[in-house]
Amino acid sequence: MPTSRKKSHKRVVQPGARKKIGGRAKIADALKVLLRDKEFQAITTAKIASTSGVSEALIYRYFGDKRGLLHQVLGDFLSDYLDWLESELETTKGTVKKLRMIIHSHLHLFETNRVLAKILLLEVRSYPGYFDSESYKQVQRYSGMIMDILREGVSNGSIKKNISLKAIRQAMLGGIEHSCLPKIVFKQSYSPDKMADELCLILFCGILKQK
């Protein structure tokens, strides 16, 4: 199934426009700033408090602990991003175009927001509490959106009926993350357009030579 590269793909609008006021917003913003240069484990609540200009006690009052703050930051960001993505998908026609848009926007998001990429790829998943968090619910929401598009593709004949849709979703998400993870870890830039093209070629056309 061929896929073509879009000449003028809409760029991801950076989420985070939700309006927060007061101490909660300052604390969340302070953590984002600190994560640009430090690993999460190296950041103390005292440092978050001094960076935000609020008392350390407010961190525990609003978020329970430092990891609760991390999940809140991630959950808010993902919620905003998925709201944007849903609105874009509503005006996108065709299963292939929708899947390519998801792949491209995901890669573009990680390239342009390394703090979010670090949190999601390197920080939260190793902690069991993540799977009970609001941020994980947003990840499940994302997975559900992809499954809906895949089912649509089966219904309209774009996708073969004899392939596991869950396997397609896992290959798609795994391909996205493993493609950009080394770049995130070693702080290297990459082209979301080129990476999306390569991944879409494999997913949509396969790796076997046509006879």
TORPA-4810 file (N, C-alpha, C, O; in nm, 3 decimals):
<nodes>
NODE_1_0.085_-0.119_0.000_0.000_0.000_0.000_0.088_0.124_0.000_0.152_0.152_0.102_M
NODE_2_0.095_0.198_-0.107_0.189_0.311_-0.116_0.147_0.426_-0.027_0.030_0.444_0.005_P
NODE_3_0.246_0.503_0.011_0.219_0.625_0.088_0.305_0.736_0.032_0.420_0.714_-0.004_T
NODE_4_0.251_0.852_0.024_0.326_0.965_-0.032_0.357_1.066_0.076_0.282_1.081_0.173_S
NODE_5_0.466_1.134_0.057_0.509_1.235_0.154_0.433_1.364_0.132_0.421_1.411_0.019_R
NODE_6_0.383_1.419_0.237_0.310_1.545_0.225_0.406_1.660_0.215_0.500_1.672_0.293_K
NODE_7_0.382_1.744_0.118_0.469_1.861_0.098_0.452_1.965_0.206_0.549_2.029_0.248_K
NODE_8_0.329_1.981_0.251_0.303_2.088_0.350_0.225_2.030_0.466_0.110_2.066_0.489_S
NODE_9_0.291_1.940_0.539_0.227_1.877_0.654_0.211_1.978_0.767_0.303_2.054_0.798_H
NODE_10_0.095_1.977_0.827_0.073_2.069_0.938_0.162_2.033_1.055_0.172_1.916_1.092_K
NODE_11_0.225_2.131_1.111_0.312_2.106_1.225_0.230_2.094_1.352_0.121_2.149_1.365_R
NODE_12_0.289_2.018_1.446_0.222_2.000_1.574_0.224_2.130_1.651_0.330_2.190_1.670_V
NODE_13_0.110_2.174_1.693_0.101_2.290_1.781_0.138_2.244_1.920_0.077_2.152_1.975_V
NODE_14_0.239_2.306_1.977_0.282_2.261_2.108_0.170_2.277_2.209_0.125_2.389_2.234_Q
NODE_15_0.125_2.165_2.268_0.022_2.177_2.371_0.077_2.245_2.494_0.195_2.281_2.499_P
NODE_16_-0.007_2.262_2.591_0.035_2.328_2.713_-0.030_2.463_2.726_0.005_2.542_2.814_G
NODE_17_-0.125_2.489_2.638_-0.191_2.618_2.643_-0.299_2.623_2.750_-0.360_2.727_2.773_A
NODE_18_-0.322_2.509_2.816_-0.421_2.510_2.924_-0.380_2.615_3.026_-0.262_2.626_3.059_R
NODE_19_-0.471_2.689_3.074_-0.440_2.802_3.159_-0.433_2.758_3.305_-0.533_2.722_3.367_K
NODE_20_-0.311_2.764_3.358_-0.291_2.735_3.499_-0.251_2.866_3.565_-0.185_2.950_3.503_K
NODE_21_-0.289_2.882_3.687_-0.251_3.004_3.758_-0.195_2.967_3.894_-0.222_2.859_3.946_I
NODE_22_-0.118_3.057_3.949_-0.069_3.040_4.084_0.042_2.938_4.098_0.115_2.908_4.003_G
NODE_23_0.053_2.886_4.222_0.163_2.799_4.257_0.174_2.672_4.176_0.284_2.630_4.143_G
NODE_24_0.061_2.610_4.143_0.064_2.485_4.068_0.135_2.503_3.934_0.219_2.421_3.895_R
NODE_25_0.101_2.611_3.864_0.163_2.638_3.734_0.312_2.664_3.748_0.392_2.615_3.668_A
NODE_26_0.349_2.741_3.849_0.491_2.773_3.870_0.571_2.647_3.900_0.683_2.631_3.851_K
NODE_27_0.514_2.559_3.980_0.584_2.436_4.016_0.601_2.347_3.892_0.709_2.294_3.867_I
NODE_28_0.493_2.331_3.815_0.499_2.248_3.694_0.599_2.305_3.594_0.677_2.230_3.535_A
NODE_29_0.599_2.435_3.575_0.692_2.498_3.482_0.836_2.484_3.529_0.928_2.466_3.449_D
NODE_30_0.856_2.491_3.660_0.992_2.477_3.715_1.047_2.337_3.687_1.164_2.323_3.651_A
NODE_31_0.965_2.235_3.701_1.011_2.100_3.673_1.048_2.085_3.526_1.148_2.021_3.494_L
NODE_32_0.969_2.142_3.438_0.999_2.134_3.294_1.134_2.198_3.264_1.213_2.145_3.186_K
NODE_33_1.160_2.312_3.326_1.287_2.382_3.305_1.404_2.296_3.353_1.505_2.283_3.284_V
NODE_34_1.391_2.237_3.471_1.499_2.157_3.528_1.526_2.030_3.449_1.640_1.984_3.441_L
NODE_35_1.421_1.973_3.392_1.436_1.849_3.316_1.511_1.868_3.185_1.554_1.770_3.124_L
NODE_36_1.527_1.990_3.141_1.603_2.015_3.018_1.749_1.974_3.033_1.812_1.932_2.936_R
NODE_37_1.802_1.988_3.154_1.944_1.964_3.175_1.976_1.856_3.277_2.091_1.813_3.288_D
NODE_38_1.874_1.809_3.352_1.901_1.712_3.458_1.809_1.592_3.446_1.699_1.600_3.391_K
NODE_39_1.857_1.479_3.499_1.773_1.360_3.509_1.675_1.381_3.624_1.703_1.454_3.719_E
NODE_40_1.561_1.318_3.615_1.456_1.338_3.715_1.506_1.304_3.855_1.478_1.377_3.951_F
NODE_41_1.579_1.194_3.869_1.624_1.151_4.001_1.719_1.252_4.065_1.733_1.256_4.188_Q
NODE_42_1.784_1.332_3.984_1.881_1.429_4.036_1.814_1.561_4.078_1.879_1.648_4.137_A
NODE_43_1.686_1.574_4.049_1.615_1.698_4.082_1.546_1.682_4.218_1.467_1.590_4.237_I
NODE_44_1.575_1.771_4.310_1.515_1.764_4.443_1.392_1.855_4.452_1.377_1.949_4.374_T
NODE_45_1.306_1.826_4.547_1.190_1.913_4.568_1.235_2.052_4.611_1.169_2.152_4.580_T
NODE_46_1.347_2.059_4.682_1.399_2.189_4.723_1.439_2.272_4.601_1.416_2.393_4.596_A
NODE_47_1.500_2.206_4.502_1.541_2.276_4.381_1.419_2.320_4.300_1.417_2.429_4.244_K
NODE_48_1.318_2.235_4.294_1.194_2.272_4.225_1.131_2.394_4.292_1.085_2.486_4.225_I
NODE_49_1.130_2.393_4.425_1.071_2.504_4.500_1.147_2.634_4.476_1.087_2.739_4.453_A
NODE_50_1.280_2.627_4.480_1.359_2.749_4.461_1.347_2.802_4.318_1.346_2.923_4.295_S
NODE_51_1.337_2.710_4.222_1.322_2.752_4.083_1.185_2.814_4.057_1.173_2.909_3.980_T
NODE_52_1.084_2.760_4.122_0.947_2.808_4.101_0.915_2.932_4.184_0.824_3.008_4.151_S
NODE_53_0.991_2.952_4.293_0.965_3.066_4.379_0.852_3.044_4.478_0.799_3.140_4.534_G
NODE_54_0.815_2.917_4.499_0.710_2.886_4.597_0.770_2.795_4.703_0.882_2.747_4.687_V
NODE_55_0.697_2.773_4.811_0.749_2.691_4.919_0.748_2.543_4.883_0.662_2.498_4.807_S
NODE_56_0.842_2.470_4.937_0.852_2.327_4.910_0.727_2.253_4.956_0.688_2.153_4.896_E
NODE_57_0.665_2.302_5.062_0.545_2.236_5.114_0.431_2.233_5.013_0.349_2.141_5.015_A
NODE_58_0.426_2.333_4.924_0.319_2.337_4.824_0.330_2.222_4.724_0.229_2.178_4.669_L
NODE_59_0.450_2.175_4.699_0.467_2.062_4.608_0.394_1.940_4.664_0.323_1.870_4.591_I
NODE_60_0.412_1.916_4.792_0.346_1.801_4.856_0.195_1.825_4.869_0.115_1.732_4.860_Y
NODE_61_0.159_1.948_4.890_0.017_1.980_4.904_-0.058_1.959_4.772_-0.168_1.902_4.770_R
NODE_62_0.000_2.004_4.662_-0.067_1.998_4.533_-0.051_1.862_4.463_-0.144_1.814_4.398_Y
NODE_63_0.066_1.800_4.478_0.097_1.682_4.396_0.129_1.556_4.476_0.148_1.450_4.416_F
NODE_64_0.135_1.564_4.607_0.165_1.447_4.689_0.314_1.425_4.707_0.362_1.412_4.819_G
NODE_65_0.386_1.421_4.596_0.531_1.408_4.600_0.588_1.447_4.463_0.514_1.490_4.374_D
NODE_66_0.718_1.432_4.448_0.785_1.473_4.325_0.736_1.392_4.205_0.718_1.447_4.096_K
NODE_67_0.715_1.263_4.224_0.670_1.180_4.113_0.525_1.210_4.075_0.487_1.201_3.959_R
NODE_68_0.445_1.247_4.175_0.309_1.290_4.145_0.308_1.414_4.057_0.224_1.428_3.969_G
NODE_69_0.402_1.503_4.082_0.418_1.623_3.999_0.456_1.583_3.856_0.403_1.637_3.759_L
NODE_70_0.548_1.487_3.843_0.591_1.441_3.711_0.473_1.386_3.631_0.457_1.416_3.513_L
NODE_71_0.391_1.304_3.696_0.274_1.247_3.628_0.174_1.355_3.589_0.109_1.345_3.485_H
NODE_72_0.160_1.458_3.672_0.067_1.566_3.641_0.113_1.644_3.519_0.034_1.677_3.431_Q
NODE_73_0.242_1.674_3.515_0.298_1.746_3.400_0.278_1.666_3.273_0.236_1.720_3.171_V
NODE_74_0.308_1.537_3.278_0.293_1.451_3.162_0.147_1.435_3.122_0.114_1.444_3.004_L
NODE_75_0.059_1.412_3.220_-0.083_1.395_3.192_-0.145_1.517_3.128_-0.223_1.504_3.034_G
NODE_76_-0.113_1.635_3.178_-0.166_1.760_3.122_-0.120_1.778_2.977_-0.197_1.814_2.889_D
NODE_77_0.008_1.751_2.955_0.063_1.770_2.821_-0.001_1.673_2.722_-0.042_1.713_2.613_F
NODE_78_-0.010_1.547_2.760_-0.069_1.447_2.671_-0.215_1.476_2.643_-0.261_1.456_2.530_L
NODE_79_-0.288_1.522_2.743_-0.429_1.556_2.724_-0.444_1.666_2.620_-0.530_1.657_2.533_S
NODE_80_-0.363_1.769_2.630_-0.368_1.880_2.533_-0.329_1.831_2.393_-0.394_1.866_2.294_D
NODE_81_-0.223_1.750_2.386_-0.178_1.700_2.257_-0.284_1.613_2.190_-0.308_1.627_2.070_Y
NODE_82_-0.348_1.526_2.266_-0.447_1.437_2.208_-0.575_1.511_2.169_-0.642_1.473_2.073_L
NODE_83_-0.608_1.615_2.242_-0.722_1.699_2.201_-0.694_1.760_2.064_-0.780_1.762_1.976_D
NODE_84_-0.570_1.810_2.047_-0.530_1.868_1.918_-0.532_1.761_1.810_-0.584_1.785_1.700_W
NODE_85_-0.477_1.645_1.839_-0.468_1.538_1.740_-0.606_1.492_1.695_-0.628_1.469_1.576_L
NODE_86_-0.698_1.478_1.788_-0.834_1.437_1.753_-0.900_1.536_1.658_-0.967_1.496_1.562_E
NODE_87_-0.880_1.664_1.684_-0.940_1.766_1.597_-0.880_1.761_1.457_-0.950_1.784_1.359_S
NODE_88_-0.749_1.732_1.447_-0.684_1.722_1.317_-0.730_1.598_1.242_-0.749_1.602_1.120_E
NODE_89_-0.747_1.489_1.311_-0.789_1.365_1.248_-0.931_1.374_1.192_-0.965_1.308_1.094_L
NODE_90_-1.014_1.455_1.256_-1.151_1.471_1.209_-1.157_1.528_1.068_-1.252_1.502_0.994_E
NODE_91_-1.058_1.606_1.031_-1.056_1.669_0.898_-0.961_1.598_0.802_-0.938_1.646_0.690_T
NODE_92_-0.905_1.486_0.844_-0.814_1.408_0.759_-0.888_1.289_0.702_-0.949_1.212_0.776_T
NODE_93_-0.884_1.273_0.572_-0.959_1.166_0.505_-0.865_1.052_0.465_-0.756_1.076_0.413_K
NODE_94_-0.909_0.929_0.490_-0.832_0.813_0.447_-0.750_0.752_0.559_-0.686_0.824_0.637_G
NODE_95_-0.752_0.620_0.567_-0.681_0.549_0.673_-0.531_0.573_0.666_-0.467_0.600_0.768_T
NODE_96_-0.473_0.563_0.547_-0.328_0.580_0.532_-0.285_0.721_0.574_-0.185_0.737_0.644_V
NODE_97_-0.359_0.820_0.532_-0.324_0.958_0.568_-0.335_0.981_0.719_-0.255_1.053_0.777_K
NODE_98_-0.435_0.920_0.780_-0.451_0.935_0.925_-0.335_0.870_1.000_-0.281_0.927_1.094_K
NODE_99_-0.299_0.749_0.958_-0.189_0.680_1.024_-0.058_0.753_1.004_0.023_0.764_1.096_L
NODE_100_-0.036_0.804_0.883_0.087_0.878_0.858_0.091_1.007_0.940_0.197_1.047_0.989_R
NODE_101_-0.022_1.070_0.954_-0.027_1.191_1.034_0.008_1.163_1.180_0.081_1.240_1.242_M
NODE_102_-0.043_1.053_1.234_-0.011_1.016_1.372_0.138_0.990_1.387_0.201_1.039_1.480_I
NODE_103_0.195_0.914_1.294_0.337_0.882_1.301_0.421_1.009_1.292_0.513_1.030_1.371_I
NODE_104_0.390_1.094_1.195_0.469_1.216_1.177_0.456_1.311_1.296_0.556_1.364_1.344_H
NODE_105_0.334_1.332_1.343_0.315_1.427_1.454_0.381_1.376_1.582_0.434_1.455_1.660_S
NODE_106_0.378_1.244_1.603_0.444_1.185_1.720_0.595_1.209_1.714_0.657_1.252_1.811_H
NODE_107_0.654_1.181_1.599_0.798_1.202_1.581_0.834_1.350_1.592_0.936_1.386_1.651_L
NODE_108_0.751_1.435_1.534_0.776_1.579_1.541_0.766_1.630_1.684_0.843_1.716_1.726_H
NODE_109_0.670_1.577_1.759_0.653_1.617_1.898_0.777_1.583_1.980_0.823_1.666_2.058_L
NODE_110_0.830_1.463_1.963_0.947_1.422_2.039_1.072_1.501_1.996_1.159_1.528_2.079_F
NODE_111_1.081_1.537_1.868_1.196_1.615_1.822_1.192_1.757_1.878_1.297_1.813_1.911_E
NODE_112_1.074_1.816_1.887_1.063_1.956_1.928_1.039_1.974_2.078_1.051_2.085_2.129_T
NODE_113_1.005_1.866_2.148_0.985_1.876_2.293_1.060_1.762_2.361_1.003_1.658_2.395_N
NODE_114_1.189_1.783_2.380_1.273_1.680_2.438_1.241_1.652_2.585_1.265_1.542_2.634_R
NODE_115_1.186_1.751_2.655_1.147_1.727_2.794_1.037_1.622_2.800_1.045_1.528_2.879_V
NODE_116_0.935_1.639_2.717_0.826_1.540_2.713_0.880_1.403_2.673_0.843_1.302_2.732_L
NODE_117_0.967_1.400_2.571_1.024_1.273_2.525_1.100_1.203_2.637_1.087_1.083_2.655_A
NODE_118_1.180_1.279_2.711_1.256_1.221_2.822_1.164_1.164_2.928_1.187_1.055_2.980_K
NODE_119_1.060_1.239_2.962_0.967_1.192_3.065_0.902_1.062_3.022_0.899_0.965_3.099_I
NODE_120_0.849_1.059_2.901_0.771_0.944_2.856_0.858_0.823_2.824_0.820_0.710_2.856_L
NODE_121_0.972_0.844_2.762_1.056_0.733_2.720_1.151_0.682_2.827_1.185_0.563_2.830_L
NODE_122_1.196_0.771_2.916_1.303_0.734_3.008_1.268_0.740_3.156_1.332_0.673_3.236_L
NODE_123_1.168_0.818_3.193_1.146_0.841_3.335_1.031_0.762_3.398_1.049_0.700_3.503_E
NODE_124_0.914_0.763_3.336_0.795_0.717_3.408_0.769_0.567_3.401_0.711_0.512_3.494_V
NODE_125_0.810_0.501_3.296_0.767_0.363_3.274_0.832_0.261_3.368_0.779_0.152_3.387_R
NODE_126_0.945_0.297_3.425_1.013_0.204_3.515_0.952_0.205_3.656_0.993_0.127_3.742_S
NODE_127_0.856_0.292_3.678_0.795_0.306_3.811_0.654_0.245_3.807_0.571_0.290_3.727_Y
NODE_128_0.626_0.144_3.891_0.495_0.075_3.887_0.375_0.168_3.899_0.271_0.142_3.839_P
NODE_129_0.388_0.276_3.976_0.277_0.368_3.995_0.231_0.436_3.868_0.121_0.490_3.862_G
NODE_130_0.316_0.434_3.767_0.280_0.497_3.639_0.155_0.436_3.579_0.073_0.507_3.520_Y
NODE_131_0.138_0.305_3.594_0.028_0.235_3.531_-0.106_0.257_3.602_-0.210_0.209_3.556_F
NODE_132_-0.102_0.328_3.712_-0.226_0.369_3.781_-0.248_0.519_3.771_-0.339_0.573_3.833_D
NODE_133_-0.165_0.586_3.694_-0.166_0.732_3.690_-0.258_0.786_3.581_-0.299_0.714_3.491_S
NODE_134_-0.289_0.915_3.592_-0.369_0.984_3.492_-0.294_0.991_3.359_-0.355_0.985_3.252_E
NODE_135_-0.163_1.003_3.365_-0.084_1.009_3.242_-0.095_0.878_3.164_-0.098_0.880_3.041_S
NODE_136_-0.100_0.766_3.233_-0.114_0.638_3.163_-0.253_0.626_3.099_-0.267_0.564_2.994_Y
NODE_137_-0.352_0.684_3.162_-0.486_0.685_3.102_-0.484_0.760_2.969_-0.555_0.722_2.875_K
NODE_138_-0.404_0.865_2.960_-0.392_0.939_2.834_-0.320_0.855_2.728_-0.353_0.862_2.610_Q
NODE_139_-0.221_0.777_2.771_-0.152_0.687_2.679_-0.250_0.582_2.625_-0.247_0.548_2.507_V
NODE_140_-0.336_0.530_2.714_-0.438_0.435_2.671_-0.537_0.499_2.574_-0.583_0.435_2.479_Q
NODE_141_-0.569_0.623_2.598_-0.656_0.698_2.507_-0.593_0.706_2.368_-0.660_0.687_2.267_R
NODE_142_-0.464_0.733_2.364_-0.390_0.741_2.238_-0.393_0.606_2.165_-0.418_0.600_2.045_Y
NODE_143_-0.368_0.500_2.240_-0.371_0.366_2.181_-0.509_0.334_2.125_-0.521_0.272_2.019_S
NODE_144_-0.613_0.377_2.196_-0.749_0.355_2.149_-0.779_0.430_2.020_-0.849_0.379_1.933_G
NODE_145_-0.726_0.550_2.007_-0.744_0.628_1.885_-0.683_0.555_1.765_-0.743_0.550_1.657_M
NODE_146_-0.565_0.498_1.786_-0.499_0.426_1.677_-0.579_0.302_1.640_-0.597_0.273_1.521_I
NODE_147_-0.629_0.230_1.739_-0.708_0.110_1.713_-0.835_0.144_1.634_-0.875_0.068_1.546_M
NODE_148_-0.897_0.256_1.666_-1.018_0.298_1.592_-0.987_0.320_1.444_-1.066_0.281_1.357_D
NODE_149_-0.873_0.381_1.416_-0.835_0.406_1.277_-0.804_0.274_1.205_-0.841_0.257_1.089_I
NODE_150_-0.738_0.182_1.275_-0.707_0.053_1.215_-0.835_-0.025_1.185_-0.846_-0.090_1.080_L
NODE_151_-0.931_-0.020_1.275_-1.059_-0.088_1.250_-1.130_-0.025_1.131_-1.192_-0.094_1.050_R
NODE_152_-1.122_0.106_1.122_-1.179_0.177_1.007_-1.114_0.129_0.879_-1.180_0.112_0.777_E
NODE_153_-0.982_0.107_0.884_-0.910_0.061_0.767_-0.951_-0.078_0.723_-0.957_-0.107_0.604_G
NODE_154_-0.980_-0.165_0.820_-1.029_-0.299_0.786_-1.168_-0.288_0.723_-1.197_-0.357_0.625_V
NODE_155_-1.252_-0.203_0.779_-1.388_-0.188_0.728_-1.393_-0.135_0.587_-1.476_-0.177_0.507_S
NODE_156_-1.303_-0.041_0.554_-1.306_0.018_0.420_-1.214_-0.053_0.321_-1.201_-0.011_0.206_N
NODE_157_-1.151_-0.163_0.366_-1.070_-0.242_0.276_-0.927_-0.197_0.259_-0.854_-0.253_0.177_G
NODE_158_-0.884_-0.098_0.336_-0.746_-0.049_0.325_-0.646_-0.143_0.393_-0.530_-0.150_0.354_S
NODE_159_-0.693_-0.215_0.496_-0.606_-0.303_0.574_-0.657_-0.446_0.565_-0.777_-0.471_0.568_I
NODE_160_-0.565_-0.539_0.552_-0.601_-0.680_0.542_-0.673_-0.727_0.669_-0.641_-0.684_0.780_K
NODE_161_-0.769_-0.816_0.651_-0.846_-0.865_0.764_-0.773_-0.971_0.845_-0.808_-0.996_0.961_K
NODE_162_-0.672_-1.035_0.786_-0.607_-1.147_0.853_-0.484_-1.107_0.934_-0.404_-1.192_0.972_N
NODE_163_-0.468_-0.977_0.960_-0.355_-0.928_1.040_-0.407_-0.875_1.173_-0.508_-0.805_1.177_I
NODE_164_-0.339_-0.909_1.281_-0.377_-0.862_1.414_-0.362_-0.710_1.423_-0.254_-0.656_1.400_S
NODE_165_-0.470_-0.643_1.456_-0.464_-0.497_1.466_-0.378_-0.454_1.585_-0.309_-0.352_1.580_L
NODE_166_-0.381_-0.532_1.691_-0.296_-0.499_1.806_-0.148_-0.511_1.769_-0.066_-0.431_1.815_K
NODE_167_-0.116_-0.609_1.687_0.023_-0.625_1.642_0.066_-0.507_1.555_0.179_-0.460_1.564_A
NODE_168_-0.026_-0.460_1.470_0.005_-0.343_1.387_0.029_-0.221_1.475_0.125_-0.146_1.454_I
NODE_169_-0.058_-0.201_1.573_-0.042_-0.086_1.663_0.091_-0.093_1.738_0.161_0.007_1.749_R
NODE_170_0.125_-0.212_1.789_0.250_-0.225_1.863_0.372_-0.204_1.774_0.471_-0.143_1.816_Q
NODE_171_0.364_-0.254_1.650_0.475_-0.232_1.556_0.489_-0.084_1.523_0.600_-0.032_1.510_A
NODE_172_0.377_-0.017_1.510_0.377_0.126_1.478_0.435_0.209_1.593_0.525_0.291_1.572_M
NODE_173_0.385_0.187_1.714_0.434_0.263_1.829_0.578_0.225_1.864_0.659_0.311_1.898_L
NODE_174_0.608_0.096_1.854_0.745_0.053_1.881_0.842_0.109_1.779_0.954_0.148_1.814_G
NODE_175_0.799_0.114_1.653_0.884_0.171_1.550_0.912_0.318_1.573_1.024_0.365_1.554_G
NODE_176_0.808_0.391_1.614_0.825_0.534_1.643_0.926_0.553_1.754_1.020_0.632_1.741_I
NODE_177_0.908_0.482_1.864_0.992_0.505_1.981_1.136_0.457_1.960_1.230_0.525_2.001_E
NODE_178_1.152_0.342_1.897_1.288_0.291_1.876_1.362_0.371_1.768_1.485_0.374_1.767_H
NODE_179_1.289_0.435_1.679_1.353_0.518_1.578_1.413_0.644_1.639_1.523_0.685_1.603_S
NODE_180_1.342_0.703_1.733_1.389_0.832_1.787_1.461_0.820_1.922_1.527_0.914_1.964_C
NODE_181_1.449_0.704_1.990_1.509_0.691_2.123_1.659_0.719_2.126_1.704_0.793_2.213_L
NODE_182_1.739_0.662_2.034_1.883_0.693_2.039_1.912_0.842_2.022_2.006_0.895_2.082_P
NODE_183_1.831_0.909_1.942_1.849_1.053_1.922_1.818_1.130_2.050_1.884_1.229_2.082_K
NODE_184_1.717_1.083_2.123_1.680_1.148_2.248_1.790_1.127_2.352_1.831_1.221_2.420_I
NODE_185_1.836_1.003_2.364_1.937_0.969_2.465_2.068_1.045_2.442_2.128_1.097_2.536_V
NODE_186_2.110_1.051_2.315_2.240_1.114_2.283_2.226_1.260_2.239_2.321_1.321_2.190_F
NODE_187_2.105_1.316_2.257_2.078_1.457_2.231_2.117_1.497_2.088_2.186_1.596_2.066_K
NODE_188_2.070_1.417_1.993_2.095_1.443_1.853_1.963_1.481_1.784_1.856_1.434_1.823_Q
NODE_189_1.972_1.566_1.684_1.852_1.605_1.611_1.821_1.500_1.504_1.908_1.421_1.467_S
NODE_190_1.698_1.500_1.456_1.659_1.411_1.348_1.549_1.476_1.268_1.487_1.573_1.312_Y
NODE_191_1.523_1.421_1.149_1.419_1.474_1.062_1.291_1.394_1.079_1.288_1.277_1.039_S
NODE_192_1.186_1.452_1.138_1.058_1.380_1.149_1.003_1.338_1.014_0.941_1.232_1.002_P
NODE_193_1.023_1.422_0.910_0.974_1.388_0.777_1.040_1.261_0.724_0.972_1.168_0.682_D
NODE_194_1.172_1.257_0.728_1.245_1.142_0.676_1.215_1.017_0.758_1.194_0.909_0.702_K
NODE_195_1.213_1.031_0.889_1.188_0.916_0.975_1.047_0.862_0.956_1.025_0.741_0.955_M
NODE_196_0.950_0.952_0.939_0.812_0.910_0.915_0.800_0.839_0.781_0.730_0.738_0.771_A
NODE_197_0.867_0.890_0.679_0.864_0.827_0.547_0.918_0.684_0.553_0.859_0.593_0.496_D
NODE_198_1.030_0.667_0.622_1.093_0.535_0.631_1.003_0.437_0.707_0.987_0.322_0.665_E
NODE_199_0.945_0.482_0.816_0.859_0.396_0.896_0.731_0.361_0.821_0.685_0.247_0.826_L
NODE_200_0.672_0.458_0.754_0.550_0.433_0.677_0.575_0.336_0.562_0.490_0.253_0.531_C
NODE_201_0.691_0.346_0.500_0.725_0.256_0.390_0.727_0.111_0.439_0.677_0.021_0.372_L
NODE_202_0.786_0.091_0.556_0.793_-0.044_0.612_0.655_-0.093_0.654_0.616_-0.206_0.624_I
NODE_203_0.581_-0.008_0.724_0.450_-0.050_0.776_0.348_-0.074_0.665_0.272_-0.170_0.670_L
NODE_204_0.347_0.013_0.566_0.244_0.007_0.463_0.280_-0.086_0.346_0.192_-0.142_0.283_F
NODE_205_0.410_-0.101_0.318_0.452_-0.179_0.202_0.522_-0.309_0.239_0.535_-0.398_0.154_C
NODE_206_0.569_-0.322_0.362_0.638_-0.443_0.402_0.783_-0.444_0.359_0.832_-0.348_0.300_G
NODE_207_0.852_-0.554_0.391_0.995_-0.563_0.362_1.027_-0.665_0.254_1.141_-0.671_0.208_I
NODE_208_0.929_-0.744_0.212_0.955_-0.846_0.111_0.947_-0.788_-0.029_0.858_-0.708_-0.059_L
NODE_209_1.038_-0.830_-0.114_1.037_-0.785_-0.253_0.919_-0.846_-0.327_0.895_-0.966_-0.318_K
NODE_210_0.846_-0.762_-0.400_0.732_-0.810_-0.476_0.779_-0.886_-0.600_0.865_-0.838_-0.673_Q
NODE_211_0.723_-1.004_-0.622_0.761_-1.085_-0.738_0.688_-1.037_-0.862_0.707_-1.092_-0.971_K
</nodes>
